[in-house]
Amino acid sequence: MSEKEVAPEGVNATDAELALENSANDRDLRAREKALIWKQDLHIIPLSAAIYLLCYLDRSNIGNARIMNSETGNDLLTETNMSSYEYTIALMVFLIAYALFEVPSNYFLKKLKPSRWIAFLMLSWGAVTMGLGGAHNYAQVTGLRFLLGVLEAGLFPGLVYFLTFWYRTSERSIRVALILASATLAGAFGGAIAYGVGHMNQAQGLSAWRWLFIIEGAPSLASAVLVWFILPDYPETASWLSAEEKALAAERLAIEGSKGAAKAMTWEDAREVLLDWRLYAHYLVYFGISAPFSSLSLFTPAITSGLGYTSLKAQLMTVPPWAVSRGLHSAIFSFIGAMGFLASAVLPADAYLHRYGCLIVATSGSFACIPPLLGWLSSNIRSTAGTGLAIALNVSFGAPGQIVGVWIYKSNEAERGYPTGHWTNAALLLLVTVGCLALRAYYGWRNKRLRAAGRGTAERFAY
């Protein structure tokens, strides 16, 4: 030992050397973990966010198509002879399909590998979105929207499930947030794109809303080929990870992650998840956030149109509310979103500027609380198959909430500022706030009992 490394008085030299060695090993392990996570992030997160952005553009652009060039009679409803009620039905059937096919889709994601399944979904929903540009009546729009729901159902729960193969529980929420942030970008880009496409009305004999579906569906279709080849499936099979990095990835996720080599879901796996009552508390909370999520996705153009902005300008004014909606803490931000909706409900209908500001606050709070909810749920499931099923069920339970969101913004309330929609969303977000606090208290009590029983390391719950 050098003169600079003299052991403190009362400490054996060998113990000091061992402590120094352990400290150096810990630093080395942390450095290697940090490098591995960064490498994974570069290969996974930007691509996943881009995929979800395309998905969200293709599911929400019908809201832009509804009002695009309505002053000249070249909007979706006029040219397909659809009433507002029929339009709402078309939105609802998408969500019915979405609820029904999320669980099967997560099963196939594991069965067929993420890259292959997600590429197939992208190719299919891109083609269906472009097909909407050729719809001529209510039946065609409704049928294509149902098919779009079938195909898009598996993407978001699939991406959340996909992350469990790569990241620890404490690492997932921020990455879900980054992926979900692309939805807010899609909302912003969608409004900006719709503003530009709106000026293409009657180009090549097609109305602008038809061009919108064609232009926004094409990138999903074309990108599917890239996703097939470049989206990594599991750490065990990633060609860009060294043998040492693969071993480290497996060691990191031995307890807290899903396994690529795990078998597909069995009935025993399903039974364990289906009969776990605490998971239904998570599902109820997600139901509460789904109505604001859905209504803002589909009705922001109509809401801004009702704030005194017309047609193309209304498309452009949807950009700021989406561009600022980021955040992490579910209870806090759901409460903030509730206050935004409450203020929108009580303000006079002609207080356009104030209500527009409240719309920005409501959008920010509503979207910011979703990523932690999903990360929280995935951290409380221990099996690979169980995680996939629970995440899919969680998002499926959100579908009825999204159906609520479809109906609460009534066209006959536009001049009164959509009070039903704002009051309903405020109430549901307050339900989310209370539910999060109750779950947090329950898990704190449960962990306290585990520690008292000496099993604190056997079961771990992330909050």
C-alpha positions, 0 to 999 in steps of 0.5 A, spaced: 500 500 500 502 506 498 503 512 503 497 515 500 493 509 501 495 508 509 489 505 512 485 509 518 487 507 525 483 501 527 482 498 520 486 492 518 490 493 511 487 488 508 480 490 509 481 497 507 484 494 500 478 490 500 473 496 501 477 500 495 477 494 491 469 494 492 468 501 491 472 501 484 468 495 482 462 498 484 464 505 480 466 500 474 459 497 474 455 503 474 459 506 468 458 499 464 451 500 466 450 507 464 454 506 457 449 500 456 443 504 458 445 509 453 446 504 447 440 501 448 436 508 448 439 510 442 437 504 438 430 503 441 427 510 444 427 515 438 425 509 433 419 507 438 417 514 439 417 515 431 413 509 430 408 512 435 408 519 432 406 516 426 400 511 429 398 517 433 397 522 426 393 516 423 388 515 428 387 523 430 387 526 423 380 525 422 379 530 427 382 535 422 379 532 416 372 534 420 373 541 419 378 542 414 375 547 408 368 546 412 366 553 409 366 551 402 363 544 403 369 540 402 370 537 409 369 530 411 362 530 413 359 534 408 362 530 402 361 523 405 353 525 407 355 524 415 351 527 420 355 529 427 352 523 430 354 518 425 361 521 425 361 520 433 359 512 431 365 512 427 370 514 432 367 509 437 367 503 433 375 505 432 375 504 440 371 498 440 376 495 436 382 498 440 379 495 446 378 488 443 384 487 440 390 489 445 390 483 449 391 478 443 396 483 439 401 483 445 400 475 445 403 476 438 408 481 439 411 476 444 410 470 439 412 473 433 417 478 435 416 485 436 420 487 430 416 483 425 409 484 429 410 492 429 412 492 422 406 488 420 401 493 424 405 499 421 404 496 414 397 495 415 394 501 418 398 506 413 394 502 408 388 503 411 389 510 413 390 512 406 384 508 404 380 513 408 382 518 403 377 514 398 371 513 403 365 516 400 360 514 405 358 513 412 359 505 412 366 506 408 368 511 414 366 507 419 368 500 417 375 503 415 376 506 422 374 499 425 379 496 421 384 501 423 382 500 431 384 493 430 391 494 427 393 500 432 390 497 438 397 493 439 402 498 438 402 502 445 401 497 450 406 493 445 411 498 446 410 499 453 411 491 454 417 491 449 420 496 454 420 491 460 425 486 456 430 492 456 429 496 462 428 496 470 422 498 473 425 505 475 427 506 468 421 505 464 417 511 466 421 516 463 422 512 457 414 511 456 414 519 457 419 520 451 415 515 447 408 518 449 411 525 448 411 523 441 403 523 441 403 531 443 408 532 437 403 528 433 398 533 435 402 539 434 405 536 427 398 534 425 395 541 426 401 544 422 400 539 417 393 540 416 394 547 416 398 546 410 394 540 407 388 545 407 391 549 402 391 543 397 383 543 396 381 540 389 389 539 387 388 533 382 381 534 383 381 531 391 379 535 397 384 537 402 381 532 407 382 526 402 390 528 401 390 529 409 389 521 409 393 519 403 399 524 406 399 522 413 398 514 411 404 513 407 410 514 412 407 509 416 406 504 410 413 506 407 417 505 414 414 498 416 420 495 412 425 499 416 422 497 422 422 490 420 430 490 419 432 495 425 427 495 431 431 490 436 427 485 439 431 483 445 438 484 449 439 476 448 439 477 440 441 484 439 447 484 434 450 491 436 451 488 443 457 485 445 457 478 449 459 482 455 453 487 454 448 482 453 450 478 460 450 485 463 443 486 460 441 479 463 444 480 470 440 487 470 433 484 468 434 478 472 428 480 477 425 486 474 424 485 467 421 480 462 425 475 458 426 474 451 427 467 452 420 466 456 415 462 453 408 465 451 403 466 456 399 460 459 393 459 462 396 459 469 399 466 467 393 469 465 389 466 471 394 470 476 393 476 473 386 476 472 384 474 479 389 480 482 384 485 485 389 490 486 391 491 478 383 493 477 385 499 481 390 501 476 385 499 471 380 504 474 385 510 474 387 509 467 380 509 465 379 516 468 385 518 464 383 515 458 376 520 457 381 526 457 386 523 452 381 521 447 377 527 447 383 532 446 386 527 441 379 528 437 376 534 438 381 539 439 380 542 432 373 543 434 374 546 441 379 551 438 374 552 432 369 554 438 374 559 441 373 564 435 378 561 430 375 558 423 377 552 419 384 553 417 386 557 423 383 553 427 388 547 425 394 552 426 391 553 433 391 546 435 399 546 435 400 550 442 396 546 447 400 539 444 406 542 444 407 544 451 404 537 454 409 534 458 411 531 465 411 525 470 407 525 476 400 522 475 397 525 481 399 532 481 398 533 473 392 530 473 389 535 478 392 540 474 389 538 468 382 537 472 383 545 474 384 546 467 378 543 465 374 546 471 376 553 469 374 552 462 367 549 464 366 555 469 368 561 464 364 565 460 363 562 453 366 568 449 372 568 454 376 566 448 383 567 450 382 565 457 379 558 455 384 557 450 389 558 456 385 553 460 385 548 454 393 548 454 393 547 461 388 541 461 392 538 455 399 539 459 396 535 465 392 530 462 398 527 458 403 528 463 400 523 468 400 517 463 407 515 463 408 514 470 401 510 471 404 505 465 411 504 468 408 503 475 403 498 473 409 494 469 413 495 476 408 491 480 408 485 475 413 479 476 412 474 470 414 476 462 407 473 460 403 477 466 406 483 464 404 483 457 397 481 459 396 486 465 399 492 460 394 490 455 388 489 459 390 496 462 390 500 456 383 496 454 380 498 460 382 505 458 378 504 451 371 505 455 374 511 458 376 513 451 369 512 448 366 516 454 371 522 451 368 521 444 361 523 446 362 528 451 364 534 446 357 535 443 356 539 437 350 542 439 354 545 445 359 549 441 356 556 442 356 554 450 363 552 450 362 545 451 360 545 458 359 537 458 366 535 456 369 540 460 366 538 467 366 530 465 374 531 464 375 535 470 371 529 474 375 524 471 381 527 472 380 528 480 378 521 480 385 519 477 388 524 483 384 520 488 386 513 485 393 515 485 394 517 492 390 511 494 394 506 491 400 510 493 398 509 500 396 501 499 403 500 497 406 503 502 402 499 507 404 493 504 411 494 503 411 496 511 408 489 512 413 486 508 419 489 511 416 487 518 416 480 516 423 480 513 421 479 506 423 486 504 428 484 498 423 478 496 418 483 493 419 490 491 414 495 489 415 501 485 411 507 486 
